[in-house]
Amino acid sequence: MIKNKQDIRIETVENQGNIEGSISKDIILTPAEMLERASMFNIITLPSGSRIKEHPHIEDAEIYYILEGEAEVTDNDTTAIMRAGDVMFTGNGASHSIANHSGKDVRFLACILK
């Protein structure tokens, strides 16, 4: 399968579920396109002042790979600053969050594996 950029759906989500503020999701591949082996493969744009609140990954795992910007993340009890090229893996019952306290957008690849 080849998917061109113009075929990628973009959604905006505001103050819903774990999202505080707003995010934009470039839905690169849908679960069906990934043969249901993953439930998410998106590029997320997290504007300044927005965050995805702490949440656990019990039956799945999530990878964040920072493409641009600077984000504050938590991985269980550890808080760190992540920048372009940094990666975080959360699974096996662990929890995580990501927040943008900078003045610029943060863009990251987010993938949830089953």
KADA-V761096 format. One record per residue. N is the residue number from 1. RES is the residue in one small letter. PSI is psi in degrees with one decimal (none if undefined). Layout:
# KADA-V761096
[[N RES PSI] [N RES PSI]]
This chain:
# KADA-V761096
[[1 m 135.7] [2 i 133.5] [3 k 123.2] [4 n 154.9] [5 k -39.8] [6 q -12.2] [7 d -1.5] [8 i 123.6] [9 r 141.1] [10 i 130.8] [11 e 146.9] [12 t 133.6] [13 v 132.2] [14 e 130.9] [15 n 56.7] [16 q 131.6] [17 g -123.2] [18 n -1.1] [19 i 124.4] [20 e 117.2] [21 g -138.6] [22 s 155.4] [23 i 157.6] [24 s 133.6] [25 k 119.2] [26 d 108.1] [27 i 91.8] [28 i -51.9] [29 l 141.6] [30 t 162.6] [31 p -41.9] [32 a -39.3] [33 e -20.8] [34 m 18.3] [35 l 31.9] [36 e 17.8] [37 r -13.2] [38 a 152.0] [39 s -8.3] [40 m 137.7] [41 f 87.5] [42 n 153.8] [43 i 122.0] [44 i 133.4] [45 t 119.5] [46 l 103.9] [47 p 161.8] [48 s 133.2] [49 g -6.5] [50 s 160.3] [51 r 159.2] [52 i 114.6] [53 k 160.7] [54 e 134.3] [55 h 150.3] [56 p 159.8] [57 h 98.4] [58 i -52.1] [59 e 0.3] [60 d -173.0] [61 a 149.1] [62 e 140.7] [63 i 131.4] [64 y 127.2] [65 y 113.8] [66 i 125.0] [67 l -41.1] [68 e 153.0] [69 g -172.2] [70 e 126.9] [71 a 147.6] [72 e 126.8] [73 v 155.6] [74 t 143.1] [75 d 98.2] [76 n -115.4] [77 d 6.0] [78 t 130.0] [79 t 136.8] [80 a 164.2] [81 i 128.5] [82 m 142.8] [83 r 174.7] [84 a 129.9] [85 g -12.8] [86 d 150.3] [87 v 146.9] [88 m 134.6] [89 f 129.5] [90 t 122.1] [91 g -173.6] [92 n 37.6] [93 g -4.0] [94 a 163.2] [95 s 159.1] [96 h 167.3] [97 s 166.3] [98 i 136.4] [99 a 147.5] [100 n 104.9] [101 h 2.9] [102 s 179.8] [103 g 5.1] [104 k 157.0] [105 d 148.4] [106 v 131.4] [107 r 132.7] [108 f 152.2] [109 l 129.3] [110 a 128.1] [111 c 125.4] [112 i 119.9] [113 l 143.5] [114 k none]]
